[in-house]
Amino acid sequence: LLFGSVTGTSERWAAELAQRLRGLPGGAAWQVDVENLQGFSIDTLFDRPAPDRAEVVLVLLSTHSDGKPPPACAHFCTLLEDHRHDFRVSRDALAHLHFGVLGFGSSDYDAAGHFCTAAEEVDAALAALSATRLAPFVRVSDTREAAAQVASWWPSVAASLGRLAAGAAVEALAPAGTRRERGADTDSEADSDSDSTTADSEAAAAAAAGGAGHSDMEELADSCAGTTGSASKQGRGQPREMVTKRHREQLTKEGYKIIGSHSAVKLCRWTKHQLRGRGGCYKHSFYGISSYQCMEATPSLACANKCVFCWRHHKNPTGTEWKWKMDEPEMIVAEGVEQHQRMIRECRGIPGVKKERWEEAMNVRHCALSLVGEPIMYPRINELVGELHRRKISTFLVTNAQFPEAIDNLSPVTQLYVSVDAGNAKDLKAVDRPIFTDYWDRYLDSMRSLARKKQRTTYRLTLVKDHNMSEAADYARLVGLGDPDFIEIKSVTFCGESKASSLTIGNVPWHEEVKVFAEAMLSFEGLGENYELACEHQHSCIVLIAHKRFKLEGRWHTWINYDRFHELVAAGRTDFTALDYAAETPEWALYGSKEHGFDPAETRVFHNRTKRKAKEGLLSEVQLRQYPHDPALAA
């Protein structure tokens, strides 16, 4: 029994129900534990019991304010939601678990939608991860006698436990019509995905009819989203808001904090990892950022591509030019930092968070302008970048190689990326599914524009098995166009199944395959004369090829002197080069190091199920080679 309490109500009822459980027929066979969610590790839920055992979790959760959980256990609810919407987590991750949820609050807040909302979300999240519901979710109001309300829930629990104790299967109960499962959760992904497919077809038909190649499926956004957008409320000729009500609901549900009408921030999982001392992202290894001080953001949720590996499954808007209402760059940055800091504050209660890092994390030092969409589409991108630099926040901007003029006009950023997702036009069309009809010309011109930049530039290759890995030589030929300082080659991240994408886990290359591809690429077009493998981050299945100009006196300098960069920008200079703010790369981050790019100052933590499989010999040799050391030996 897990409880989260404000005034002690749910704690008292947890103790009471534990006594009732022990008194049930056959109750002596149950191991009954009562635990406060404040110190409970969510990983415990994902550990599968022995085949002859049944595992039941009863959650009793009180309400704080505005429907939120008690502050002391808010981290549990946050992490459960993260697991629910994380495409890396299997949809049947909790299929071994049986559960029931009781919410404690006040029905006075029902009209405002705040009556036991947190408990309701826990119930929905457990069910979404395939746990078996033993009893319908029940809200217990402090305006009525609690015992009678609990009594409406308890018989279902007791009966189900009896069947489990007898070795019988228990059929999952349907939800009790909660707001969560009545509304947002029954807004099926299929509806959204089919809308996108329909919009795709109509946009393509319009393009074929018009021949101009600039048809914009966002014209259909409101009708495709199944809602009347704010544009309909505006006068004819007035710019609409980019994000429709449906878009906002979908993105917010998945953890995005929407800023204004077209921007967003989201807390990266690596930020949470490094807050706990569990390792940083690949940018920490390759470029020396502090992952726990990095804000992931975008000033444009819209994009001109519909990539097969997009982690949004195309719930964000699409377009080929800016035709929406435009928010002020200062507002976007200010609110983005505020929302990011708010998410950092919510991490305080997560077990293992280091106090000093949590405090430092409130000072944002880096911004990854790569969250979703196409940041460079935002017409005032230079002002936004300038505002970030004024705050001493470094900028890592990723563009999808469809807006070469915007690249030419871009002010200096700390590091500029161009996504190079294919080596030929046929593969690019299949992988990126661009909206522009002249996508290949724009792609090549974007690389040529990159070559004219003086600051740090990067090609970013995302490898997808059976889609864009057939010819390493094609990619090698493209390097000469952009003369990038760096080439990142990473494995695609599997985003889960969707009608918007045909990818499966089988399309995800192993780290070893990424390394083989990188080595092959260096063997073509004389690339190995000027470039060399410099770094790797095995944890992220990514390697870094760097130009040899960054190997000074035999030592790699892929890291960044951020203070020096800000000095150069503050001086108003635009002529400085990437080497003017280069810093030496530590030995542990180098390609082939025994750490495989994992910072030795951090602690590598393996999931309990990974350690169990390793100890039981269930991991293949290929799988074991993906870890820096045998998980079976981990503490």
Secondary structure as GFF3:
##gff-version 3
##sequence-region A 1 635
A	DSSP	beta_strand	2	4	.	.	.	ID=ss1
A	DSSP	alpha_helix	9	23	.	.	.	ID=ss2
A	DSSP	three_ten_helix	27	29	.	.	.	ID=ss3
A	DSSP	beta_strand	35	36	.	.	.	ID=ss4
A	DSSP	three_ten_helix	37	39	.	.	.	ID=ss5
A	DSSP	three_ten_helix	42	46	.	.	.	ID=ss6
A	DSSP	beta_strand	55	62	.	.	.	ID=ss7
A	DSSP	three_ten_helix	71	73	.	.	.	ID=ss8
A	DSSP	alpha_helix	74	85	.	.	.	ID=ss9
A	DSSP	beta_strand	97	105	.	.	.	ID=ss10
A	DSSP	three_ten_helix	107	109	.	.	.	ID=ss11
A	DSSP	alpha_helix	117	128	.	.	.	ID=ss12
A	DSSP	beta_strand	132	133	.	.	.	ID=ss13
A	DSSP	beta_strand	138	141	.	.	.	ID=ss14
A	DSSP	alpha_helix	146	151	.	.	.	ID=ss15
A	DSSP	alpha_helix	154	165	.	.	.	ID=ss16
A	DSSP	alpha_helix	179	182	.	.	.	ID=ss17
A	DSSP	three_ten_helix	184	186	.	.	.	ID=ss18
A	DSSP	alpha_helix	189	210	.	.	.	ID=ss19
A	DSSP	three_ten_helix	217	220	.	.	.	ID=ss20
A	DSSP	alpha_helix	221	224	.	.	.	ID=ss21
A	DSSP	three_ten_helix	230	233	.	.	.	ID=ss22
A	DSSP	alpha_helix	245	253	.	.	.	ID=ss23
A	DSSP	beta_strand	257	259	.	.	.	ID=ss24
A	DSSP	beta_strand	263	266	.	.	.	ID=ss25
A	DSSP	alpha_helix	269	275	.	.	.	ID=ss26
A	DSSP	alpha_helix	282	287	.	.	.	ID=ss27
A	DSSP	three_ten_helix	291	293	.	.	.	ID=ss28
A	DSSP	beta_strand	294	298	.	.	.	ID=ss29
A	DSSP	alpha_helix	329	346	.	.	.	ID=ss30
A	DSSP	alpha_helix	355	361	.	.	.	ID=ss31
A	DSSP	beta_strand	366	369	.	.	.	ID=ss32
A	DSSP	three_ten_helix	375	377	.	.	.	ID=ss33
A	DSSP	alpha_helix	381	390	.	.	.	ID=ss34
A	DSSP	beta_strand	394	399	.	.	.	ID=ss35
A	DSSP	alpha_helix	404	409	.	.	.	ID=ss36
A	DSSP	beta_strand	415	419	.	.	.	ID=ss37
A	DSSP	alpha_helix	425	432	.	.	.	ID=ss38
A	DSSP	alpha_helix	439	451	.	.	.	ID=ss39
A	DSSP	beta_strand	456	463	.	.	.	ID=ss40
A	DSSP	alpha_helix	472	482	.	.	.	ID=ss41
A	DSSP	beta_strand	486	491	.	.	.	ID=ss42
A	DSSP	three_ten_helix	505	507	.	.	.	ID=ss43
A	DSSP	alpha_helix	511	522	.	.	.	ID=ss44
A	DSSP	three_ten_helix	527	529	.	.	.	ID=ss45
A	DSSP	beta_strand	531	537	.	.	.	ID=ss46
A	DSSP	three_ten_helix	538	540	.	.	.	ID=ss47
A	DSSP	beta_strand	542	547	.	.	.	ID=ss48
A	DSSP	three_ten_helix	548	550	.	.	.	ID=ss49
A	DSSP	beta_strand	551	552	.	.	.	ID=ss50
A	DSSP	beta_strand	555	556	.	.	.	ID=ss51
A	DSSP	beta_strand	559	560	.	.	.	ID=ss52
A	DSSP	alpha_helix	562	570	.	.	.	ID=ss53
A	DSSP	three_ten_helix	578	581	.	.	.	ID=ss54
A	DSSP	beta_strand	582	583	.	.	.	ID=ss55
A	DSSP	three_ten_helix	587	589	.	.	.	ID=ss56
A	DSSP	alpha_helix	608	615	.	.	.	ID=ss57
A	DSSP	alpha_helix	621	624	.	.	.	ID=ss58
A	DSSP	three_ten_helix	631	633	.	.	.	ID=ss59
###
